[in-house]
Amino acid sequence: MQKKIQTIFKEKFGKEGTLYASAGRINLIGEHTDYNGGFVFPGAIDKEIMAEIAPNGTETVRVFSIDINEYVEFGLNEEDAPSQQWARYIFGICREIIKRGGKVHGFDAVFAGNVPLGAGLSSSAALESCFAFALNDLFNGNTIDKFDLARIGQSTEHNYCGVNCGIMDQFASVFGKKDNLMRLDCRSMEFEYFPFKADGYQLVLLDSKVKHALVDSPYNKRRQSCERVAKLLGVKTLRDATMEMLNEHRSDMTAEDYFRAKYVIAEKQRVLDVCDALVKGDLETVGKKMYETHEGLSKDYEVSCVELDYLNDIAKECGVTGSRIMGGGFGGCTINLVRNNLYDKFIETAKRKFAEKYGHEPVVIPVVISDGAHKVEA
């Protein structure tokens, strides 16, 4: 990929630039906790967006996307927004830096990526973080704080791409560190690295390639459930609620609201338990907590689907250490922590059984915990 980017950059612009990259991400545990003031536990992965970039001495940005095979030029004022969706991510990063008092001038760029699209690995956050990191380096002497780089990516989604996302994806892409996961406190924005040296194990995603059409807005409904319960319990968010408080007021709420809150409160504790287990090198406990999360997301929070539950069942049958749905739900991936000696058998079984039942194999995406946004040595 690097060689291809460099060759095309030279062909298109007749010079050489600097190479930058940023990663997609996984979230090991801590799902639907961000808007409840809880913890998430992401890590950057070895699937990335890479770009070669050079200032061009003008106020015009010229970008070529290898994967989409499309070239776009745009200016740096608000009215210069490009119509192409992929280019709006880059335009948004430029605008958000400028709006915060940073500097951006015209530049030339060629980029490509190997972050699987539609698998919940945040290819858009990787693109945003790659360009935010690069423009900070090229035009601002790296004076923009890393948290601000993550917020610049988040604001790009909100203001230029129509996605009202949280901060986790951009945070993971900017702060990612090889062999480490990060516990991010979504209330205080404090974070801590935890070692993830999974010797003897592999992390692999199985993408069901299923996305269920949703009749109502299930995310908003679940969020409203959580907010209702928090209000009833007299806390700001469910982060401050305990299972005892919840059970004390069980008769004051609907069964649906009770089970939604039960999942969130239990998940808060699971993230902390996984952190403790990783410090001890206890991956079996990590796996156990992953299965508990899947059960909670499937039965209490009801955001799974039959295909993902089936992949989770296959993992259990094959003796996989941990498996759960990853992401918002209603389709997408399971994330699996698998012992090396079981890996081949598990993958073969999952592909065969899933294809027999649903007519297509899941896509297998092995991942390694890697660095986030960085400059690439040419």
Solvent accessible surface area in square Angstrom, and as a share of the most:
residue,aa,sasa,rsa
1,M,83,0.37
2,Q,54,0.24
3,K,164,0.69
4,K,115,0.49
5,I,0,0.00
6,Q,60,0.27
7,T,70,0.41
8,I,32,0.16
9,F,0,0.00
10,K,101,0.43
11,E,130,0.58
12,K,92,0.39
13,F,28,0.12
14,G,59,0.56
15,K,63,0.27
16,E,134,0.60
17,G,26,0.25
18,T,42,0.25
19,L,4,0.02
20,Y,0,0.00
21,A,0,0.00
22,S,0,0.00
23,A,1,0.01
24,G,0,0.00
25,R,21,0.08
26,I,0,0.00
27,N,1,0.00
28,L,0,0.00
29,I,0,0.00
30,G,1,0.01
31,E,12,0.05
32,H,16,0.07
33,T,1,0.00
34,D,52,0.27
35,Y,55,0.21
36,N,6,0.03
37,G,8,0.07
38,G,3,0.03
39,F,20,0.08
40,V,3,0.02
41,F,0,0.00
42,P,0,0.00
43,G,0,0.00
44,A,0,0.00
45,I,1,0.01
46,D,59,0.31
47,K,36,0.15
48,E,38,0.17
49,I,15,0.08
50,M,13,0.06
51,A,0,0.00
52,E,5,0.02
53,I,0,0.00
54,A,9,0.07
55,P,66,0.42
56,N,29,0.15
57,G,82,0.78
58,T,66,0.38
59,E,103,0.46
60,T,46,0.27
61,V,0,0.00
62,R,78,0.28
63,V,0,0.00
64,F,20,0.08
65,S,1,0.01
66,I,23,0.12
67,D,92,0.47
68,I,93,0.47
69,N,117,0.60
70,E,58,0.26
71,Y,91,0.35
72,V,8,0.05
73,E,95,0.43
74,F,10,0.04
75,G,19,0.19
76,L,14,0.07
77,N,84,0.43
78,E,84,0.38
79,E,144,0.65
80,D,47,0.24
81,A,39,0.30
82,P,11,0.07
83,S,102,0.66
84,Q,56,0.25
85,Q,94,0.42
86,W,23,0.08
87,A,0,0.00
88,R,64,0.23
89,Y,31,0.12
90,I,1,0.00
91,F,0,0.00
92,G,0,0.00
93,I,0,0.00
94,C,0,0.00
95,R,34,0.13
96,E,5,0.02
97,I,1,0.00
98,I,54,0.28
99,K,101,0.43
100,R,108,0.39
101,G,69,0.66
102,G,19,0.19
103,K,118,0.50
104,V,7,0.04
105,H,81,0.36
106,G,0,0.00
107,F,0,0.00
108,D,0,0.00
109,A,0,0.00
110,V,0,0.00
111,F,10,0.04
112,A,5,0.04
113,G,20,0.19
114,N,77,0.40
115,V,9,0.05
116,P,39,0.25
117,L,140,0.70
118,G,77,0.74
119,A,3,0.02
120,G,41,0.39
121,L,1,0.01
122,S,18,0.12
123,S,25,0.16
124,S,32,0.21
125,A,1,0.01
126,A,0,0.00
127,L,13,0.06
128,E,1,0.00
129,S,2,0.02
130,C,0,0.00
131,F,0,0.00
132,A,0,0.00
133,F,37,0.15
134,A,0,0.00
135,L,0,0.00
136,N,6,0.03
137,D,31,0.16
138,L,47,0.24
139,F,27,0.11
140,N,16,0.08
141,G,58,0.56
142,N,83,0.43
143,T,113,0.66
144,I,31,0.16
145,D,83,0.43
146,K,89,0.38
147,F,37,0.15
148,D,50,0.26
149,L,5,0.02
150,A,0,0.00
151,R,91,0.33
152,I,1,0.00
153,G,1,0.01
154,Q,37,0.16
155,S,20,0.13
156,T,0,0.00
157,E,7,0.03
158,H,71,0.32
159,N,86,0.44
160,Y,13,0.05
161,C,16,0.10
162,G,72,0.69
163,V,70,0.40
164,N,133,0.68
165,C,32,0.19
166,G,38,0.36
167,I,20,0.10
168,M,22,0.10
169,D,35,0.18
170,Q,3,0.01
171,F,0,0.00
172,A,0,0.00
173,S,0,0.00
174,V,3,0.02
175,F,17,0.07
176,G,11,0.10
177,K,92,0.39
178,K,113,0.48
179,D,42,0.22
180,N,24,0.12
181,L,0,0.00
182,M,0,0.00
183,R,51,0.19
184,L,0,0.00
185,D,16,0.08
186,C,26,0.15
187,R,124,0.45
188,S,56,0.36
189,M,44,0.20
190,E,122,0.55
191,F,63,0.26
192,E,87,0.39
193,Y,69,0.26
194,F,14,0.06
195,P,65,0.41
196,F,11,0.05
197,K,138,0.58
198,A,22,0.17
199,D,121,0.63
200,G,39,0.37
201,Y,28,0.11
202,Q,66,0.30
203,L,7,0.04
204,V,0,0.00
205,L,0,0.00
206,L,0,0.00
207,D,6,0.03
208,S,0,0.00
209,K,119,0.50
210,V,23,0.13
211,K,145,0.61
212,H,73,0.33
213,A,103,0.80
214,L,71,0.35
215,V,158,0.91
216,D,79,0.41
217,S,51,0.33
218,P,9,0.06
219,Y,86,0.33
220,N,81,0.41
221,K,93,0.40
222,R,20,0.07
223,R,109,0.40
224,Q,89,0.39
225,S,0,0.00
226,C,2,0.01
227,E,99,0.44
228,R,125,0.46
229,V,1,0.01
230,A,4,0.03
231,K,172,0.73
232,L,73,0.36
233,L,19,0.10
234,G,68,0.66
235,V,30,0.17
236,K,185,0.78
237,T,34,0.20
238,L,1,0.01
239,R,34,0.12
240,D,62,0.32
241,A,0,0.00
242,T,58,0.34
243,M,59,0.26
244,E,124,0.56
245,M,55,0.25
246,L,0,0.00
247,N,77,0.40
248,E,138,0.62
249,H,58,0.26
250,R,117,0.43
251,S,109,0.70
252,D,87,0.45
253,M,29,0.13
254,T,86,0.50
255,A,69,0.54
256,E,77,0.35
257,D,7,0.04
258,Y,12,0.05
259,F,69,0.29
260,R,11,0.04
261,A,0,0.00
262,K,66,0.28
263,Y,1,0.01
264,V,4,0.03
265,I,9,0.05
266,A,24,0.19
267,E,0,0.00
268,K,35,0.15
269,Q,91,0.40
270,R,22,0.08
271,V,0,0.00
272,L,51,0.25
273,D,38,0.20
274,V,0,0.00
275,C,1,0.00
276,D,81,0.42
277,A,4,0.03
278,L,9,0.05
279,V,100,0.57
280,K,161,0.68
281,G,58,0.56
282,D,50,0.26
283,L,17,0.09
284,E,87,0.39
285,T,42,0.24
286,V,0,0.00
287,G,0,0.00
288,K,120,0.51
289,K,29,0.12
290,M,0,0.00
291,Y,36,0.14
292,E,60,0.27
293,T,0,0.00
294,H,6,0.03
295,E,87,0.39
296,G,8,0.08
297,L,0,0.00
298,S,16,0.10
299,K,127,0.54
300,D,19,0.10
301,Y,0,0.00
302,E,92,0.41
303,V,0,0.00
304,S,17,0.11
305,C,19,0.12
306,V,101,0.58
307,E,16,0.07
308,L,0,0.00
309,D,42,0.22
310,Y,51,0.20
311,L,1,0.01
312,N,4,0.02
313,D,65,0.34
314,I,1,0.00
315,A,0,0.00
316,K,110,0.47
317,E,118,0.53
318,C,26,0.16
319,G,45,0.43
320,V,6,0.04
321,T,15,0.09
322,G,0,0.00
323,S,0,0.00
324,R,0,0.00
325,I,0,0.00
326,M,8,0.04
327,G,17,0.16
328,G,31,0.30
329,G,2,0.02
330,F,23,0.10
331,G,2,0.02
332,G,12,0.12
333,C,1,0.00
334,T,0,0.00
335,I,0,0.00
336,N,0,0.00
337,L,0,0.00
338,V,0,0.00
339,R,98,0.36
340,N,77,0.40
341,N,128,0.66
342,L,53,0.26
343,Y,28,0.11
344,D,112,0.58
345,K,127,0.54
346,F,0,0.00
347,I,21,0.11
348,E,83,0.37
349,T,11,0.07
350,A,0,0.00
351,K,64,0.27
352,R,104,0.38
353,K,56,0.24
354,F,0,0.00
355,A,31,0.24
356,E,126,0.57
357,K,114,0.48
358,Y,59,0.22
359,G,68,0.65
360,H,67,0.30
361,E,88,0.39
362,P,4,0.02
363,V,67,0.39
364,V,42,0.24
365,I,8,0.04
366,P,64,0.40
367,V,6,0.04
368,V,83,0.48
369,I,7,0.03
370,S,21,0.14
371,D,67,0.34
372,G,1,0.01
373,A,11,0.08
374,H,59,0.26
375,K,97,0.41
376,V,23,0.13
377,E,146,0.66
378,A,110,0.85
